[in-house]
């Protein structure tokens, strides 16, 4: 249903290439109408301190790609409130008249955040 959807930036990566010994992935940013919901945060406490892992559930009318090691492509990413999240799973729900995809996203660590 479109009443819950809002425009979000989705980053889709192309196949990885090696340039002078470094992995490089080109990408394309597009805007899509998606239903984005918080899925809760998990807190990890270790000797370095506390670390919060933020998660989202995204509902879409099309599949969102996860990482594919065979093809050498990174998972799609979504930008929500200034934070990038990477797709960790995507499944099609066919059991209702409103067939859709339900995708899980995890916040990208600050060390991997695109600039």
N, CA, C and O atoms as a GROMACS GRO file, in nm:
protein
  460
    1UNK      N    1   0.084  -0.118   0.000
    1UNK     CA    2   0.000   0.000   0.000
    1UNK      C    3   0.088   0.124   0.000
    1UNK      O    4   0.188   0.131   0.072
    2UNK      N    5   0.050   0.218  -0.079
    2UNK     CA    6   0.132   0.336  -0.096
    2UNK      C    7   0.114   0.442   0.012
    2UNK      O    8   0.191   0.537   0.016
    3UNK      N    9   0.014   0.428   0.099
    3UNK     CA   10  -0.007   0.535   0.197
    3UNK      C   11   0.104   0.540   0.302
    3UNK      O   12   0.122   0.644   0.366
    4UNK      N   13   0.177   0.432   0.321
    4UNK     CA   14   0.284   0.429   0.420
    4UNK      C   15   0.421   0.457   0.361
    4UNK      O   16   0.519   0.470   0.435
    5UNK      N   17   0.430   0.467   0.229
    5UNK     CA   18   0.560   0.481   0.163
    5UNK      C   19   0.604   0.626   0.154
    5UNK      O   20   0.523   0.718   0.141
    6UNK      N   21   0.737   0.643   0.160
    6UNK     CA   22   0.800   0.773   0.146
    6UNK      C   23   0.921   0.756   0.056
    6UNK      O   24   0.971   0.645   0.039
    7UNK      N   25   0.971   0.865  -0.003
    7UNK     CA   26   1.089   0.853  -0.090
    7UNK      C   27   1.218   0.835  -0.008
    7UNK      O   28   1.242   0.907   0.089
    8UNK      N   29   1.299   0.736  -0.048
    8UNK     CA   30   1.428   0.710   0.015
    8UNK      C   31   1.533   0.688  -0.094
    8UNK      O   32   1.502   0.641  -0.203
    9UNK      N   33   1.657   0.723  -0.061
    9UNK     CA   34   1.768   0.699  -0.153
    9UNK      C   35   1.817   0.557  -0.135
    9UNK      O   36   1.850   0.515  -0.024
   10UNK      N   37   1.822   0.482  -0.246
   10UNK     CA   38   1.872   0.345  -0.246
   10UNK      C   39   1.997   0.341  -0.332
   10UNK      O   40   1.995   0.383  -0.448
   11UNK      N   41   2.106   0.291  -0.277
   11UNK     CA   42   2.234   0.281  -0.348
   11UNK      C   43   2.253   0.137  -0.393
   11UNK      O   44   2.259   0.045  -0.311
   12UNK      N   45   2.262   0.116  -0.525
   12UNK     CA   46   2.281  -0.017  -0.583
   12UNK      C   47   2.421  -0.024  -0.643
   12UNK      O   48   2.459   0.056  -0.728
   13UNK      N   49   2.498  -0.124  -0.596
   13UNK     CA   50   2.636  -0.142  -0.640
   13UNK      C   51   2.644  -0.230  -0.764
   13UNK      O   52   2.564  -0.321  -0.782
   14UNK      N   53   2.743  -0.202  -0.847
   14UNK     CA   54   2.772  -0.285  -0.964
   14UNK      C   55   2.882  -0.384  -0.926
   14UNK      O   56   2.933  -0.380  -0.814
   15UNK      N   57   2.918  -0.472  -1.017
   15UNK     CA   58   3.021  -0.573  -0.988
   15UNK      C   59   3.153  -0.508  -0.948
   15UNK      O   60   3.191  -0.403  -1.000
   16UNK      N   61   3.220  -0.572  -0.854
   16UNK     CA   62   3.346  -0.523  -0.801
   16UNK      C   63   3.458  -0.542  -0.903
   16UNK      O   64   3.465  -0.645  -0.970
   17UNK      N   65   3.546  -0.442  -0.914
   17UNK     CA   66   3.661  -0.450  -1.002
   17UNK      C   67   3.787  -0.423  -0.921
   17UNK      O   68   3.783  -0.351  -0.821
   18UNK      N   69   3.898  -0.480  -0.966
   18UNK     CA   70   4.025  -0.459  -0.898
   18UNK      C   71   4.107  -0.358  -0.977
   18UNK      O   72   4.136  -0.378  -1.095
   19UNK      N   73   4.146  -0.249  -0.910
   19UNK     CA   74   4.224  -0.144  -0.973
   19UNK      C   75   4.350  -0.122  -0.889
   19UNK      O   76   4.342  -0.077  -0.775
   20UNK      N   77   4.466  -0.154  -0.946
   20UNK     CA   78   4.595  -0.138  -0.878
   20UNK      C   79   4.595  -0.205  -0.741
   20UNK      O   80   4.648  -0.150  -0.645
   21UNK      N   81   4.536  -0.324  -0.734
   21UNK     CA   82   4.536  -0.402  -0.611
   21UNK      C   83   4.428  -0.365  -0.511
   21UNK      O   84   4.423  -0.422  -0.402
   22UNK      N   85   4.340  -0.271  -0.546
   22UNK     CA   86   4.233  -0.230  -0.456
   22UNK      C   87   4.097  -0.263  -0.518
   22UNK      O   88   4.076  -0.246  -0.638
   23UNK      N   89   4.005  -0.310  -0.434
   23UNK     CA   90   3.870  -0.340  -0.480
   23UNK      C   91   3.794  -0.209  -0.496
   23UNK      O   92   3.799  -0.121  -0.411
   24UNK      N   93   3.723  -0.199  -0.608
   24UNK     CA   94   3.647  -0.078  -0.636
   24UNK      C   95   3.508  -0.119  -0.686
   24UNK      O   96   3.496  -0.208  -0.770
   25UNK      N   97   3.405  -0.054  -0.634
   25UNK     CA   98   3.268  -0.082  -0.676
   25UNK      C   99   3.200   0.047  -0.716
   25UNK      O  100   3.189   0.140  -0.636
   26UNK      N  101   3.156   0.053  -0.839
   26UNK     CA  102   3.076   0.167  -0.882
   26UNK      C  103   2.934   0.147  -0.834
   26UNK      O  104   2.891   0.033  -0.812
   27UNK      N  105   2.861   0.255  -0.818
   27UNK     CA  106   2.723   0.245  -0.770
   27UNK      C  107   2.637   0.351  -0.836
   27UNK      O  108   2.685   0.446  -0.898
   28UNK      N  109   2.507   0.331  -0.820
   28UNK     CA  110   2.410   0.427  -0.871
   28UNK      C  111   2.308   0.454  -0.762
   28UNK      O  112   2.252   0.360  -0.705
   29UNK      N  113   2.284   0.581  -0.732
   29UNK     CA  114   2.183   0.619  -0.634
   29UNK      C  115   2.052   0.651  -0.705
   29UNK      O  116   2.051   0.722  -0.805
   30UNK      N  117   1.942   0.598  -0.652
   30UNK     CA  118   1.809   0.623  -0.707
   30UNK      C  119   1.713   0.646  -0.592
   30UNK      O  120   1.739   0.604  -0.479
   31UNK      N  121   1.603   0.713  -0.620
   31UNK     CA  122   1.501   0.737  -0.519
   31UNK      C  123   1.382   0.646  -0.545
   31UNK      O  124   1.331   0.638  -0.656
   32UNK      N  125   1.339   0.576  -0.438
   32UNK     CA  126   1.226   0.483  -0.448
   32UNK      C  127   1.129   0.511  -0.334
   32UNK      O  128   1.166   0.562  -0.228
   33UNK      N  129   1.004   0.475  -0.358
   33UNK     CA  130   0.901   0.485  -0.254
   33UNK      C  131   0.905   0.354  -0.174
   33UNK      O  132   0.879   0.247  -0.228
   34UNK      N  133   0.937   0.364  -0.044
   34UNK     CA  134   0.952   0.248   0.043
   34UNK      C  135   0.884   0.273   0.177
   34UNK      O  136   0.870   0.387   0.220
   35UNK      N  137   0.843   0.166   0.241
   35UNK     CA  138   0.790   0.172   0.377
   35UNK      C  139   0.903   0.126   0.469
   35UNK      O  140   0.940   0.009   0.468
   36UNK      N  141   0.957   0.217   0.547
   36UNK     CA  142   1.072   0.190   0.634
   36UNK      C  143   1.028   0.196   0.780
   36UNK      O  144   0.969   0.295   0.823
   37UNK      N  145   1.057   0.090   0.855
   37UNK     CA  146   1.018   0.079   0.995
   37UNK      C  147   1.139   0.043   1.080
   37UNK      O  148   1.224  -0.033   1.035
   38UNK      N  149   1.149   0.096   1.203
   38UNK     CA  150   1.258   0.053   1.291
   38UNK      C  151   1.237  -0.091   1.333
   38UNK      O  152   1.124  -0.135   1.353
   39UNK      N  153   1.347  -0.165   1.346
   39UNK     CA  154   1.339  -0.306   1.387
   39UNK      C  155   1.408  -0.327   1.520
   39UNK      O  156   1.431  -0.441   1.562
   40UNK      N  157   1.442  -0.220   1.588
   40UNK     CA  158   1.505  -0.231   1.718
   40UNK      C  159   1.656  -0.219   1.711
   40UNK      O  160   1.717  -0.236   1.606
   41UNK      N  161   1.712  -0.189   1.825
   41UNK     CA  162   1.856  -0.176   1.837
   41UNK      C  163   1.907  -0.287   1.928
   41UNK      O  164   1.840  -0.327   2.023
   42UNK      N  165   2.027  -0.334   1.899
   42UNK     CA  166   2.090  -0.428   1.991
   42UNK      C  167   2.216  -0.362   2.045
   42UNK      O  168   2.288  -0.294   1.972
   43UNK      N  169   2.243  -0.383   2.172
   43UNK     CA  170   2.357  -0.321   2.238
   43UNK      C  171   2.460  -0.428   2.270
   43UNK      O  172   2.428  -0.529   2.333
   44UNK      N  173   2.582  -0.407   2.225
   44UNK     CA  174   2.693  -0.499   2.253
   44UNK      C  175   2.789  -0.427   2.348
   44UNK      O  176   2.836  -0.317   2.319
   45UNK      N  177   2.818  -0.490   2.460
   45UNK     CA  178   2.910  -0.433   2.556
   45UNK      C  179   3.038  -0.516   2.556
   45UNK      O  180   3.034  -0.637   2.578
   46UNK      N  181   3.151  -0.450   2.530
   46UNK     CA  182   3.279  -0.520   2.532
   46UNK      C  183   3.383  -0.432   2.602
   46UNK      O  184   3.347  -0.331   2.663
   47UNK      N  185   3.508  -0.470   2.595
   47UNK     CA  186   3.611  -0.396   2.667
   47UNK      C  187   3.631  -0.256   2.611
   47UNK      O  188   3.682  -0.168   2.681
   48UNK      N  189   3.592  -0.233   2.486
   48UNK     CA  190   3.605  -0.100   2.426
   48UNK      C  191   3.489  -0.008   2.462
   48UNK      O  192   3.495   0.112   2.435
   49UNK      N  193   3.386  -0.062   2.522
   49UNK     CA  194   3.269   0.018   2.558
   49UNK      C  195   3.142  -0.041   2.500
   49UNK      O  196   3.136  -0.159   2.468
   50UNK      N  197   3.042   0.044   2.486
   50UNK     CA  198   2.912   0.000   2.433
   50UNK      C  199   2.904   0.031   2.285
   50UNK      O  200   2.954   0.133   2.237
   51UNK      N  201   2.842  -0.060   2.212
   51UNK     CA  202   2.821  -0.041   2.069
   51UNK      C  203   2.676  -0.074   2.036
   51UNK      O  204   2.628  -0.182   2.070
   52UNK      N  205   2.607   0.019   1.972
   52UNK     CA  206   2.466   0.000   1.938
   52UNK      C  207   2.455  -0.034   1.790
   52UNK      O  208   2.507   0.038   1.705
   53UNK      N  209   2.389  -0.145   1.760
   53UNK     CA  210   2.366  -0.185   1.622
   53UNK      C  211   2.220  -0.155   1.588
   53UNK      O  212   2.129  -0.218   1.641
   54UNK      N  213   2.199  -0.058   1.501
   54UNK     CA  214   2.063  -0.019   1.463
   54UNK      C  215   2.016  -0.102   1.345
   54UNK      O  216   2.094  -0.136   1.256
   55UNK      N  217   1.886  -0.135   1.343
   55UNK     CA  218   1.829  -0.220   1.239
   55UNK      C  219   1.698  -0.160   1.187
   55UNK      O  220   1.629  -0.086   1.258
   56UNK      N  221   1.665  -0.193   1.061
   56UNK     CA  222   1.541  -0.149   0.998
   56UNK      C  223   1.473  -0.265   0.929
   56UNK      O  224   1.539  -0.362   0.890
   57UNK      N  225   1.342  -0.256   0.913
   57UNK     CA  226   1.267  -0.345   0.826
   57UNK      C  227   1.209  -0.257   0.717
   57UNK      O  228   1.148  -0.154   0.744
   58UNK      N  229   1.229  -0.299   0.591
   58UNK     CA  230   1.184  -0.222   0.476
   58UNK      C  231   1.089  -0.307   0.394
   58UNK      O  232   1.117  -0.423   0.365
   59UNK      N  233   0.976  -0.248   0.356
   59UNK     CA  234   0.877  -0.316   0.273
   59UNK      C  235   0.878  -0.248   0.136
   59UNK      O  236   0.869  -0.126   0.126
   60UNK      N  237   0.890  -0.330   0.029
   60UNK     CA  238   0.896  -0.274  -0.106
   60UNK      C  239   0.819  -0.360  -0.204
   60UNK      O  240   0.781  -0.474  -0.174
   61UNK      N  241   0.796  -0.305  -0.322
   61UNK     CA  242   0.728  -0.377  -0.428
   61UNK      C  243   0.826  -0.450  -0.520
   61UNK      O  244   0.783  -0.517  -0.613
   62UNK      N  245   0.955  -0.438  -0.494
   62UNK     CA  246   1.059  -0.497  -0.578
   62UNK      C  247   1.167  -0.556  -0.488
   62UNK      O  248   1.182  -0.514  -0.374
   63UNK      N  249   1.244  -0.652  -0.540
   63UNK     CA  250   1.350  -0.711  -0.456
   63UNK      C  251   1.465  -0.613  -0.435
   63UNK      O  252   1.502  -0.538  -0.525
   64UNK      N  253   1.519  -0.616  -0.316
   64UNK     CA  254   1.638  -0.537  -0.282
   64UNK      C  255   1.752  -0.638  -0.266
   64UNK      O  256   1.735  -0.741  -0.201
   65UNK      N  257   1.865  -0.607  -0.325
   65UNK     CA  258   1.974  -0.705  -0.333
   65UNK      C  259   2.056  -0.714  -0.205
   65UNK      O  260   2.086  -0.613  -0.140
   66UNK      N  261   2.091  -0.838  -0.170
   66UNK     CA  262   2.185  -0.863  -0.062
   66UNK      C  263   2.323  -0.886  -0.126
   66UNK      O  264   2.334  -0.891  -0.248
   67UNK      N  265   2.427  -0.898  -0.043
   67UNK     CA  266   2.562  -0.921  -0.095
   67UNK      C  267   2.568  -1.053  -0.170
   67UNK      O  268   2.510  -1.153  -0.127
   68UNK      N  269   2.639  -1.054  -0.282
   68UNK     CA  270   2.655  -1.175  -0.363
   68UNK      C  271   2.804  -1.195  -0.390
   68UNK      O  272   2.861  -1.128  -0.476
   69UNK      N  273   2.866  -1.288  -0.318
   69UNK     CA  274   3.010  -1.310  -0.332
   69UNK      C  275   3.046  -1.368  -0.468
   69UNK      O  276   3.153  -1.338  -0.522
   70UNK      N  277   2.958  -1.452  -0.523
   70UNK     CA  278   2.987  -1.512  -0.654
   70UNK      C  279   2.992  -1.406  -0.764
   70UNK      O  280   3.080  -1.411  -0.850
   71UNK      N  281   2.900  -1.312  -0.760
   71UNK     CA  282   2.898  -1.206  -0.860
   71UNK      C  283   2.990  -1.090  -0.824
   71UNK      O  284   3.021  -1.005  -0.908
   72UNK      N  285   3.034  -1.086  -0.700
   72UNK     CA  286   3.122  -0.979  -0.655
   72UNK      C  287   3.050  -0.846  -0.638
   72UNK      O  288   3.107  -0.741  -0.667
   73UNK      N  289   2.924  -0.850  -0.592
   73UNK     CA  290   2.850  -0.726  -0.570
   73UNK      C  291   2.818  -0.707  -0.423
   73UNK      O  292   2.788  -0.802  -0.351
   74UNK      N  293   2.825  -0.582  -0.381
   74UNK     CA  294   2.787  -0.547  -0.244
   74UNK      C  295   2.635  -0.541  -0.234
   74UNK      O  296   2.565  -0.532  -0.335
   75UNK      N  297   2.586  -0.546  -0.112
   75UNK     CA  298   2.442  -0.534  -0.087
   75UNK      C  299   2.397  -0.391  -0.113
   75UNK      O  300   2.475  -0.297  -0.101
   76UNK      N  301   2.269  -0.377  -0.149
   76UNK     CA  302   2.211  -0.244  -0.163
   76UNK      C  303   2.212  -0.174  -0.028
   76UNK      O  304   2.207  -0.238   0.077
   77UNK      N  305   2.219  -0.041  -0.034
   77UNK     CA  306   2.217   0.039   0.089
   77UNK      C  307   2.107   0.142   0.079
   77UNK      O  308   2.070   0.186  -0.030
   78UNK      N  309   2.054   0.180   0.195
   78UNK     CA  310   1.949   0.282   0.202
   78UNK      C  311   1.994   0.391   0.298
   78UNK      O  312   2.056   0.363   0.400
   79UNK      N  313   1.961   0.515   0.265
   79UNK     CA  314   1.996   0.629   0.349
   79UNK      C  315   1.872   0.672   0.426
   79UNK      O  316   1.772   0.714   0.367
   80UNK      N  317   1.879   0.663   0.559
   80UNK     CA  318   1.767   0.700   0.645
   80UNK      C  319   1.818   0.793   0.754
   80UNK      O  320   1.904   0.755   0.833
   81UNK      N  321   1.766   0.914   0.758
   81UNK     CA  322   1.803   1.013   0.860
   81UNK      C  323   1.954   1.032   0.871
   81UNK      O  324   2.007   1.043   0.981
   82UNK      N  325   2.022   1.036   0.757
   82UNK     CA  326   2.166   1.061   0.755
   82UNK      C  327   2.254   0.940   0.784
   82UNK      O  328   2.376   0.953   0.791
   83UNK      N  329   2.194   0.822   0.802
   83UNK     CA  330   2.269   0.700   0.830
   83UNK      C  331   2.246   0.600   0.717
   83UNK      O  332   2.133   0.581   0.672
   84UNK      N  333   2.354   0.537   0.672
   84UNK     CA  334   2.345   0.433   0.570
   84UNK      C  335   2.321   0.298   0.636
   84UNK      O  336   2.382   0.267   0.738
   85UNK      N  337   2.232   0.219   0.577
   85UNK     CA  338   2.202   0.084   0.622
   85UNK      C  339   2.224  -0.010   0.505
   85UNK      O  340   2.196   0.026   0.391
   86UNK      N  341   2.274  -0.132   0.532
   86UNK     CA  342   2.298  -0.231   0.428
   86UNK      C  343   2.197  -0.345   0.438
   86UNK      O  344   2.160  -0.386   0.548
   87UNK      N  345   2.153  -0.396   0.324
   87UNK     CA  346   2.052  -0.502   0.320
   87UNK      C  347   2.115  -0.635   0.360
   87UNK      O  348   2.215  -0.678   0.302
   88UNK      N  349   2.056  -0.700   0.460
   88UNK     CA  350   2.107  -0.828   0.507
   88UNK      C  351   2.019  -0.946   0.465
   88UNK      O  352   2.065  -1.060   0.461
   89UNK      N  353   1.891  -0.919   0.432
   89UNK     CA  354   1.803  -1.025   0.382
   89UNK      C  355   1.685  -0.962   0.310
   89UNK      O  356   1.646  -0.848   0.338
   90UNK      N  357   1.628  -1.039   0.217
   90UNK     CA  358   1.511  -0.992   0.142
   90UNK      C  359   1.428  -1.114   0.103
   90UNK      O  360   1.479  -1.207   0.040
   91UNK      N  361   1.301  -1.113   0.141
   91UNK     CA  362   1.213  -1.227   0.112
   91UNK      C  363   1.080  -1.176   0.056
   91UNK      O  364   1.028  -1.073   0.098
   92UNK      N  365   1.028  -1.251  -0.041
   92UNK     CA  366   0.899  -1.214  -0.100
   92UNK      C  367   0.786  -1.279  -0.021
   92UNK      O  368   0.789  -1.399   0.006
   93UNK      N  369   0.688  -1.198   0.015
   93UNK     CA  370   0.568  -1.246   0.084
   93UNK      C  371   0.458  -1.258  -0.020
   93UNK      O  372   0.416  -1.158  -0.079
   94UNK      N  373   0.411  -1.381  -0.042
   94UNK     CA  374   0.313  -1.406  -0.148
   94UNK      C  375   0.178  -1.449  -0.092
   94UNK      O  376   0.086  -1.476  -0.169
   95UNK      N  377   0.164  -1.455   0.038
   95UNK     CA  378   0.047  -1.516   0.096
   95UNK      C  379  -0.075  -1.424   0.105
   95UNK      O  380  -0.179  -1.465   0.156
   96UNK      N  381  -0.063  -1.302   0.058
   96UNK     CA  382  -0.178  -1.212   0.062
   96UNK      C  383  -0.198  -1.151  -0.076
   96UNK      O  384  -0.115  -1.166  -0.166
   97UNK      N  385  -0.307  -1.082  -0.090
   97UNK     CA  386  -0.335  -1.014  -0.216
   97UNK      C  387  -0.236  -0.899  -0.238
   97UNK      O  388  -0.215  -0.855  -0.351
   98UNK      N  389  -0.176  -0.851  -0.129
   98UNK     CA  390  -0.077  -0.744  -0.136
   98UNK      C  391   0.064  -0.801  -0.130
   98UNK      O  392   0.139  -0.773  -0.037
   99UNK      N  393   0.101  -0.881  -0.229
   99UNK     CA  394   0.235  -0.941  -0.231
   99UNK      C  395   0.340  -0.830  -0.227
   99UNK      O  396   0.326  -0.727  -0.293
  100UNK      N  397   0.446  -0.852  -0.148
  100UNK     CA  398   0.550  -0.751  -0.131
  100UNK      C  399   0.679  -0.819  -0.085
  100UNK      O  400   0.681  -0.939  -0.056
  101UNK      N  401   0.785  -0.741  -0.078
  101UNK     CA  402   0.913  -0.789  -0.027
  101UNK      C  403   0.936  -0.729   0.111
  101UNK      O  404   0.910  -0.611   0.134
  102UNK      N  405   0.985  -0.812   0.203
  102UNK     CA  406   1.022  -0.767   0.336
  102UNK      C  407   1.173  -0.783   0.349
  102UNK      O  408   1.225  -0.894   0.335
  103UNK      N  409   1.243  -0.673   0.374
  103UNK     CA  410   1.389  -0.674   0.377
  103UNK      C  411   1.440  -0.624   0.512
  103UNK      O  412   1.382  -0.534   0.572
  104UNK      N  413   1.548  -0.685   0.557
  104UNK     CA  414   1.614  -0.642   0.681
  104UNK      C  415   1.740  -0.565   0.646
  104UNK      O  416   1.813  -0.599   0.553
  105UNK      N  417   1.763  -0.459   0.722
  105UNK     CA  418   1.881  -0.374   0.703
  105UNK      C  419   1.952  -0.354   0.836
  105UNK      O  420   1.888  -0.349   0.941
  106UNK      N  421   2.084  -0.342   0.831
  106UNK     CA  422   2.165  -0.314   0.949
  106UNK      C  423   2.248  -0.189   0.921
  106UNK      O  424   2.294  -0.169   0.809
  107UNK      N  425   2.267  -0.106   1.022
  107UNK     CA  426   2.345   0.017   1.006
  107UNK      C  427   2.488  -0.017   0.964
  107UNK      O  428   2.550  -0.110   1.016
  108UNK      N  429   2.538   0.060   0.869
  108UNK     CA  430   2.676   0.041   0.823
  108UNK      C  431   2.769   0.096   0.931
  108UNK      O  432   2.745   0.207   0.980
  109UNK      N  433   2.873   0.022   0.970
  109UNK     CA  434   2.967   0.073   1.071
  109UNK      C  435   3.029   0.205   1.025
  109UNK      O  436   3.049   0.228   0.906
  110UNK      N  437   3.059   0.291   1.122
  110UNK     CA  438   3.114   0.422   1.090
  110UNK      C  439   3.243   0.414   1.009
  110UNK      O  440   3.274   0.506   0.933
  111UNK      N  441   3.318   0.306   1.026
  111UNK     CA  442   3.444   0.292   0.951
  111UNK      C  443   3.420   0.264   0.803
  111UNK      O  444   3.511   0.281   0.722
  112UNK      N  445   3.299   0.220   0.767
  112UNK     CA  446   3.265   0.191   0.628
  112UNK      C  447   3.171   0.293   0.567
  112UNK      O  448   3.134   0.280   0.450
  113UNK      N  449   3.131   0.394   0.641
  113UNK     CA  450   3.035   0.492   0.594
  113UNK      C  451   3.089   0.569   0.474
  113UNK      O  452   3.199   0.624   0.480
  114UNK      N  453   3.012   0.572   0.363
  114UNK     CA  454   3.058   0.647   0.245
  114UNK      C  455   3.061   0.796   0.273
  114UNK      O  456   2.981   0.846   0.352
  115UNK      N  457   3.152   0.864   0.211
  115UNK     CA  458   3.166   1.008   0.230
  115UNK      C  459   3.106   1.083   0.114
  115UNK      O  460   3.108   1.206   0.112
   0.00000   0.00000   0.00000
